[in-house]
Amino acid sequence: MPLLILSALLTAQLPTAPRATLSFEAPHPLMAGGAPIQLDGQTTPRFVDWDSDGRRDLLVASGNGAVWICRGDREGTLAQPERVEAAGRSAWGDRSTGAAVADMNGDGLEDLFVGTQAGRLHVYLNRGRRGAWRFDAEDFQFGLPAGCGARFDVGDLDDDGTLDIVTGEFDGPLRWMRGIPLGSQAEKGPYFQAPERIGQLGEAYNSAPRLRDLEGDGDLDLLMGVNWGYVALFEQREAGAPPTFGPKTLMENVTTGQSVKLRELIKDNTTPELADVDGDGVLDLISGGLNGTVWWMRGVGHADHIGRLERALSDHGEQIGRALKDDEVLRGEVFGALRALRNDLGRGFLTDAARRELLRSLLKLAEEHPVALRRSQRDTEADPFSTPLFGQFAVVLKNAAPDTARGRGAVARALGESEGYARLLADLGVVFVDNARASEPQLDAMYRVLSAMPREVWDVEVIGVADWVGPGAKNPGVKGRSGVNIFAMDLGVRENSFGPDSPRRGVTDVYLICLAHEVAHNMLDTVGQRRRPDLFRRKFQGLQRAAGDAIVFHEEVTRGYDRDATRARFRELELWDGEENTWDAAWTRYFHEERRFDRSHVRGNVEFFLKAPQEAFATLANQWFTDSELMVEFAKVRFDAGFPACADQMLLIAEYLSDGGPSAPSYSLAPGGEFSAGSLRIRRDSKGRIKELRGETLRASFDYTSDDLVEAFDLRVD
């Protein structure tokens, strides 16, 4: 039985600590004292243990300057709000407030933080004992960033043992005020440094932050509510000064299958909180709003999602494909459950024990419903959703299993995969969704090409062929950590990947070069932003060089070209008369009239890459994988013709694929799947840049400008 390899993982018991999720049911009013909470103006809720009795209490800052506490009993029921007093004060102005509790001075007692609309943060030290608050007669006060109002939270964001302040703003940016370690200042402070932006984090306007460690890894993640009623999650990737966060993920409403939308209920200004309101072991989503109410949405855990899948498969059996086509509600439930499971697994919200329980349930479903959950070729018009169902189930099962070749191989066997698909999954971690249309030679060629790519520099979990999958490819589609779509065609379709001024033709296979191109989208612009930010920046420097002096880039070059500054430069150079209706013509004339910009990028007119910079690196793969040594020679031809940026582009992909090592992989890919991989030896200069590339038949050497762009290029070919 193929599941024996995984059996050792299925023995632990689930923990009792509440688990995070990205999926929530429909909202309900939060009750206190037997009635929905209704206060004056903006409400910002925080669940705390105010009495230190192990029960959940609700701290709510309101819009009239007051802060309220709703005490919880043994059953989790909240009492009616009581007004909080601190150092003889029960109101902080007459407008919106924010409140939080945290141990400011390291004495083991939580202290009270109150933020005001006037941009002040009041800190009241607790001099009592656990469960019995007694405040100092005076508070500490700190200034908050302009526009912050009362939008703040407190936590050790950079993991240095000292509390930090994170603030939102009316205009949307998020900032942090780094805490100064205790003892480094007089007791009266200041305790926080000047506010700084947290990268580019921010949304629309009225951003409200909430810090929580949702993955149990010790790093605080960031929830952000925004004006329009949705809630975004940013996973902390690395603590530091400043910390770095991953891309935005929106909390989802499983009832609608869309992102959480609370605006109609709260009348703007989402203020998120997470707590296990109903005591079922899964964190629920809570939010206040502009109209004085507080709402909660029940968190949906993996057991609920599995239950939905079990019912759907049991009710419809081998006819599940037809049922999914005819019943939109069922379709939303099934795919919503699978995607929610994938999201929670991908975010690390399941403990090891919970993951083992989920894996056990998924394997049971695969065994009991092989027709629905194994790969087979379908009539995509009559049955548009069975192939996406298989693909999404395979992604979830893969993520639940151990991330090893052995664990993924067991998943492939549980899914009944043939050798070609199984190798992609087991060895490379790739789920291929193609409606069982690819031939074994295609699968073998894909495996050889992907295996030749250094695994550290790319990240693709799902490869799809939309034209083979049919109408269900986009809606609902198959969602993974990362994915690409490739062409629907046989091997053998030919393409010349090089321009007419190339030393020779570089003819390749369209199916496979499309695969290399699409996977390259998940190289420098994704993985590389973390691993090699210097090369990500160099990509834009190269585009800037290729675009000529009339195109002005932002000061931070990775933001691309600056449209307003470029217009001003065009006026200065008399390339544009300043009339709005003539701008497009002036832009087009600049890039296309002399045709010089057709050669400043190795794969087409650079105008395209200014407008679509995400293509600038991926398209280099078309030449590098077709014939790497020919790309070096071609870059030299262009360099000598006065287009040095082509050398920058060639070295960019060589450097990235080398991963800083002593060699860069080189390739040759011919029509029909004939593929070979070798290497180009690298010698580096004192700054680590490629000084020399040496292959079997060529030797190239380079000198650089102070911006790491090529200024001298010598090539000898035997």
N, C-alpha and C positions, 0 to 999 in steps of 0.2 A: 504494500500500500504506500503510495507516494507521500503520505502525510506523516510517516513515522519520523522523518527528519525533524519535523516541527513539534513532535509530541512533548519533548522536554520543556517546551515553553508554556505549556498550558496547565500548570499546576498551582500557581500562586493565587491568593485571595485578593479581592479588590480592597483598596484602602478606604477609609471613611472620610478623609479630607475632601472638601468640595473641589471639583475639577472644572476647569474652564472649558468653554465651547464658543464657537462662532455662530451658533444657530439658536434661534429663540422663537417661541410661540407668540401669538397675538398679544398686544398690551392690555393690561387691566389697571384700574386705579389702585394705588397702594393705600391700604386702610390703616388708620390709627384711631384708637378709641371707638372702633365700630363704624367709622365713617371715612370716606375718601379724604385724604389730606388736602386742605385748601388754606393756603396762607396768602399773604399780600405780595404780589409781584414775583420776581424771579426766585425760583427755588433751586438750591444746590444741595443734593443729599449725599451723606457719607454714613455708611454703616460702621459703627464702632462698638466697643464693649465699654460703655461709659461707667458702668458700676463694677467692672472687673469681676462679674459673676458668671462669666462664660456664656452669657446670653446676648443676642444681637439687639443693639439699640440703634436708633436712627437719629443722626445729627442733621438738621436741616437749616441752612442759612436762607434767609428770605429777603424779599425786596423792599422791606421797610426799615432795614438796619438791624433787625433782630436775628438771633440764632436760637433754635429750638431743639429740644431733645425729646424723642418718643421712646420710652423705655420698653424693652421687650420682656415677656414672661417666658416660662418654661416651654410653652407651646409655640413660641415664636410670634405671638400676637403683640402688636404694638399698642401702647397706651396713647392717649391723646397728648398733643404737644405741650411741653412745659418750656417756659422761657429760660434761657441760660443767662446767668449773671457771672461776671468776672471782675474782681476788684471794684465792686460797687457799680459796675456798668452793665446795663441790659440792652443798650442800643448803640450801634456804631453808625451814626448818621441816620438818614431817613430814606436811603436808596439801597441798591443791591449789596449783599454781603456774600462772602464765601467763608467756609470754616473747615478746619481739619484738626486732627490730633496727632502728635508725634512726640517722641522724647527728645527735646531740644538740648538738654544739658547732660544727658547720659547718666541720670540718677535712677533709672528704672521706672520712672513715673511719666505717663504721657502728659504733655502740655498742650494748651489750647492756642490755635492760630486762627485769627480772624482777619480777613481781608475786606477792604472797603472800596466803594465806588470811587472814592477820592484818591485811590492809589496808595493807600497805607496798609502795611501789614502789622497787626498787633499780636505780640506773643506773650501769653500769660503762663509763667512758670508755676507748676503744681508743687506746692510745699506740703501737701497732705500725705495721704497714704493710698495704697491701691483701693479703689472703690469709694474713696472719700476725698473729693477735690477740695483743695484750699489754695487759693491763688495769692501770689505776692500782691502787695498793695499797689505796685506800679507795674506797668507792662513795658516790654521792649517794643520799639517801633522801627520799621524799615520802610523805605520807599520802594514801590513797585514800578515797573516800566510804564511809561506813558501809554495810555490806551488800554492798560490791563484791566482796570476796574477791580473786580473781585474774583477774577478768573485765575485760580492758582491751585497748586497742590504741592505737597511736601514729601520728600523721600531722598534716599541716598542714591542719586542717579549715577554717579561716577564710581561708586563702590569703594570710597576711601574712608568710610567710617564716620562721615559727617553729613548731616542733613543738607540738602539743596532745595531750592525753590524753583518750580517750573511754572511759567505763566502763559496764559493765552492773551489775546488782544481782540479788540473790536475789528481791526483790519486783518486778523487772521494769523500772523506769524507766532510761532512758539519760541520762547526764550527761557534761559535758565540763569539762576543766580547761584554760583557755586559756593558751597559752604566753606568757611574758613575753620580748620580744625580747632577744637577747644583748647585753650591754653596759649594759642598764638596771638590772642588779642586780650585786652582788658575784659573783665566780666561783663561790662555793659556793651560790648561789641565795638564796631560792627561785625556781624557774623557772616555776612554774605558779600561776595564780590559783585561788581557791576554786571548788569544783565547782558547776555550775549545771545545771538540767534543760535538755535539748534539746527545746523545745516539749513536746508530749505523747508523744514517742516512748517506747515501752516495750511489752512483750508479756508477759502472764501472769506468769511468774517465771523466774529463771535466764537472764536475757538476756545473750548473749555477743556483743560487737560486733567487726566486722572492717571496716576502711577500705580501699577500693580505688577507683581511677578506672577505672570500667568502660566509660565512653563516650568516653574520650580527649579530654574537654573541659577537663582541668586541675583539675576539682573532684572531691574525694573523695566517693564514694557510700558508703552504709552497708549492709553485710550484718549481719543479726542472727539468731543462732541462739537458740532458746528450748527450754525444758525438754521440750516434747512432741515434739521430733524434726523440726521443720520449719525452713526457712530463709527469711527475708523480706529483700527488697531495698527500700531507700528511696533514691530518686534525689535527689542534692543539687540544689536549684533555685537557691540563691543563697548564696554564701559571705558570712559576716558574723559578728557577735557578738550572738546566736548565729546559726549557719547555719540555713537552712530546707530542709526536705525534702518531697518529694512523697508521695503515698499509697503504701501497702504493696503490693508485688507478691511473690507466693510463687514460689519455685523449683519447677519441675514435673518430675515423673517421666514421661517419654514412654512408658514401658512400661505404666504404670497409667492414664495420662491424668489423674492427680490430683497434688496438691502433694507435694513430697518429704516422706517420713515415715521417719525413721531410728530412732525410739524403740525398737523391738523389737531393733535391732542394737546400739545404744549405751547403752541403759538410762538415758536422760535426759541433759540438758545438752548440746545441740548446740553445737559450737564450729566455725563454718564457716571455710573457706579456699578460695581459687580458685587453681589453677595448671594448666598444661598437662602433666599427668602422662604422657600417652601420646605427646606430641609431634606431634599431628595439626593443630595450629594453632588449636584451640578450648580455652578454659579449662574445666577439670573442677572438680567440687565435691568438697571433702574435708572430713571432720569427724571430730573425736574424740568422746569421750563418757565417761560415768561409769564404764564397766567396763574402761577401759584400752586399748580398741581404737581403730584409725583406719580409716575407710572412705573409698572414693572412688567417684564416679559420673561416667562419661564424659560430657563435654559434647557435645551434638548440634548441629552447625552447619547452615548453610543448605543446603549441598550434600547432606547426609544427608536433610534434609526434602524437597528437590526430588526426590531419588532415590525416596523412598517414594511421592510423588505420581505420578511418571512410571510406576512399576511398576503402581500401582493403576489408572491410566487406560489403560495399554496392555493390561493383563490383561482389563479389563471393558468398555472402549470405551463405546458408547452405552448399555450395560446397567449403567453404574456406579450409577445410582439404585437399581435392584433389588438389586444386590450390597451396597450400603450398608445397605439395609433388612434383608437376610438375615444379614449377617456383622457382628457387633458388634465383633470384633477389627479388621476392615478399617475400619470406621467410626471407631474410636478412632485408628487410624494416620493416616487421611486428615485428619480434622478436627484431630487433635493436631499434625500437621505444619503445617497452615495457621495454626493459632493460635500455634504456636511461632515461625513466620516473622513473624507480625504483632507478637508481643511483642518480638522482637529488633529489628525495624525501628522500632517505637515507642520503644524504649529507646535507640536510637542505637548499638546494638552493632555494626552493620555499617559498615565503612569505605565511603567513596565507591566504591572499586573493587569491594568485595564486593557492594554494592548494585547496581552496574551488571551484575555477573555474574548476580545473582539476577533482575534485571529481564529480562535476555536469556532466562533459562530459563523464566520465567513467560510471557513473550510467545510463546515457542515452544509451550508447553502450550496456550495459548488458541487458537493457530492450528491445532494438530493435533487438538484435541478440542472443536470448536465446539458440538456437541450437549450435552456435559456442562457446559461452562463459559460458555455464553451464556444470557441471560435467556429463559425461556419459561414458559408456564403449565402446571402439573402437576396431576395428580390426587393431592392431598396424602395421601389414605388409602393409595393403592397405592404412592405414591412420596413419602414424607415428607421425604427428605433431599436431593433434587436442588436445591431452591430455597435451603436453607441452604448447600449446597456452592457454588452460584453466588455467593451473597452474600459468603461468607467469602473465596472466591478474589478477588472484586472488591476487597474491602478490602485484601488483601495486595498485589495488583497496584497499587492506588492508592498505597499507602505506599512501594512500591519505586520508583515513577516520580517525576520532579521535581514538587515541590509548587507547580505553576504552572497557570494555566488551560490553557495549551498542552499541558503534560504530561498533565494529567488528561483533557483532550479526546482525546488520542491513546489513553489507556487506554479511554475510552468507546467509541471506534471499534474498538479491538481486541476489546472485549466485544460488539460488534454492537448497541450501545444505540440505541433510537429517540430522537427529538429531545427529548421530555420528560424522560426519564431522563438523557440525555446532558447537558442543561443543568444539572440538579441536581448532577451529578458534576463537570463541567468548571468551572462558574462558582462553585459553592458548596462543593465538596468533600464532597458528601453522597451516600452509597450508599443507595438506596431499595430495600428488600427487601420485596416485596409479592406475589410469585408472579405477576407481570405482570397484576395485577387492576385497577390504577388506570386510569381513563380519561384521555385527553389533556386534557380540561378540568380534571380534578383535578390532574394534573401541572403544568399551567400555573398554576393557582391556588396550589398549593404553592410554586412558584418565585417568584411575585409576593410572597407573604407573607414567605417566607424572605429574599428579596432586600431587602425593606424593613427588615429588622432590621440595625442596625449590626454589621458582621462582627466587630469587635473584642470585642464583649461576650457572644458565645455560642460554644459549641463542641459541635457534634453531627456525628459522622462517619457514623453509621448510623441511619436511620429504618426501623423495621420495622412491619408490620401482622400481629401474631401470628395473628389469626383467619383471615387469608387464607393465611398461610404454612403453617399446620396444625401437626401434632404435633411437627415438627422445630424449631418456633420457639423453644422453650425448651431442648430437649435434642436436638441440640447447640447450636442457636441460631447467631447470627452475632455475633461479638465484634469490637468496634473500640475505638478510643481512648475513645469515648463514644458512647452510643446511647440512643434513646427508642423507645417503642412507641405507636402511635396507633390510633384506632378504625377498624374495618372498616365503612365505610358510603359511600353516595354523597353528593355535594354536595346541599345543600338541606334537610337536617334542621335544624329551628329550635330555638333556645334563647334565653331571656331571661337575660342575664348579670347583671342588676341586681335589687336587692331591691324590695319593694312600695312603699317610701318614696322611690324614685328619682323625679326630676322627670319622667321619661318612660321608656318601655320601651327596652331596648337589646337588640334581637333579632339574633342572629348565626347563623353556620353552624357546626354542631357539629363536623364533620370538620376544618374549618380552625382553629376556636378550640381544639380539642384539640391540633392541631399547635403552635399558639403556646404553649399551656400547657406542653406537654412540652418544647419547646425552652427555655422559660424556666427549667425545672429545671436547665439547663446554662448558666445565666447567673450570677446573684449567688452562688449556693451552690457554684459550681465556679470558673469564670474569675474571678468577682468577689472571691473570697477572696484572690486574689493581687493583682488590679488595684485593688480598692476595699475593703480590709478595714474602713475606716471605715463604709461602707454595710452591710457584713455585720453589723457590731456594731449598727448602728442598727436593723436588722431586729428583733433581739432586744430592743432597748430599746422599740421600738414594741409588741411582743408583751407586754412587761412592763407597759407603760402600759394596754394593752387588757384585760389580765387582772385588774386591780384590786389593791387593797392586800393582800388576803389571800394572794396568790400571791407567794412569795419566789423570786427568781432567784439563781443562783450569783453570787459576787462577780465572776467573769469571766462576763459576761452571755451570751456566745455558747455557754456550756454549757447554757443553758436553765434551766428552773425547778428549784429545789432541793426534792426531795420531802420530805426530813426537816424542813427549815426551814419548808416550807409546812404540814406537819402541826402543827408547834409553833405556828405563827401561827393555824391554825384552832382549836387548843385555847385560845389566848389570847383570841380573838374569840368564843369559845363557839359556833363553827360545827360542832364535832365533840366527841363525848364521850370520845375517846381509845381507844375499843374498836376493835380491828382489823376486826371483822366489820361495823362501821358506816361505815368510811372511804369506801368506794365511793359509798354513798348520800349522805354529806355532800358529797363532791366534786361529784356530779351535781346535788344540790340547789343548791349555790352557783352553778353555771353555768346552770342551766335553770329554776329556780323562778320568778325574776322576769323572765326572757327578755331582760334588759338586755344580756347578753353576745352575743345574736344580732345586735346592731348595733354592737358595738365593733370588729368587723372587717368590711371591705367585702364579704367573700365567705363569711359564715357565722359560726357560733358560735366564739368564740376558743378554746374548750376543744380543738377539733380541732387547731388549729395549735400548741397547747402540746405535744400528744402527737406531732404530725407536723410539726415546724418546717420540714422540707424542702418542705412545701406552701405555706408562708406567703408566699413571694415568687412562686412559679409561678402561684398562683391569681390574683394581681393581673393577670396577662396576660390573663385572661378578660375583664376589663373594659377594660383599656387598649387591647387590639387590637379589641374590639368597637366602642368609641367613646371615644376618649381625652378629648374635651372633655366628654362626658357624665360620665365618671368624675370629672373635676374638680368638676362641679356636684354630683354625688352626694356626694362627700366633704364639700362645703360643707354640704349638708343634714344629714349626720350630725354634723359639727362643731357646728353650731348647736343640734342636739338633745342635745348633751352627750357626744359621742363623738369626742374630738379625735384618737384614734389612727387614725381613717379618713383624716384629712388626712396623717398621717405615712406611711401606706401608699401613698396616691396619689403623694406626692412621692418616695417611695423608688423606685418604678419609673420615674418621670419622670427623676429624677436619675441612676439607673443607665444608662438608655438614652441620656441626653445625653452620657455618658462625660466629664463635666466641661466640655463645650463650651457654646457660646452658644445652643443650641437643643436641644429634645427632639423626637424623631420622634413624630408623632401619627397615629392610624389610625382607619379606619372599615371594618368588615367585616360585610357583610350576607349573608343566606342565599343559597346558589347560587354564591358565590364572588365577588360584587361587592366589590371591595376598593380603597381609596384610601389614600394616605399623604401626610401633610403635615408640618408642624412647629409647635411652640410655641416662641416666642422666650423666652429666659431672660435676666433681669437678676439678678446675684448680689450678696450683701452682702460685707462685708470679709473674712468667713471662708470665702467661696466657696459658701455655701449659696444655694439658690434663693430670691431675694427676690420675684421676679415671674415669672409665666407669662402670656404674651400670645398669643392666637390671633386668628382672623378675627372671632370673635363674643364672646370673653370676655377678661377681664383679672383675674388673681388675684394677690394679694400676701400675704406671710406674714411673721410675726415668730416668733422661736424662743426656747425656754428655753435654759439653759446646757448642757443635754444634747442640743441640736440637734433637739428635738421642737417641734411647732407649738404656739404659744400664742395667736396671733392670725391670722385668716384672713378676708380681705376679697375679695369676688367681685362683679364687674360683668359682666352678660351683655347684649349688644345684641339 
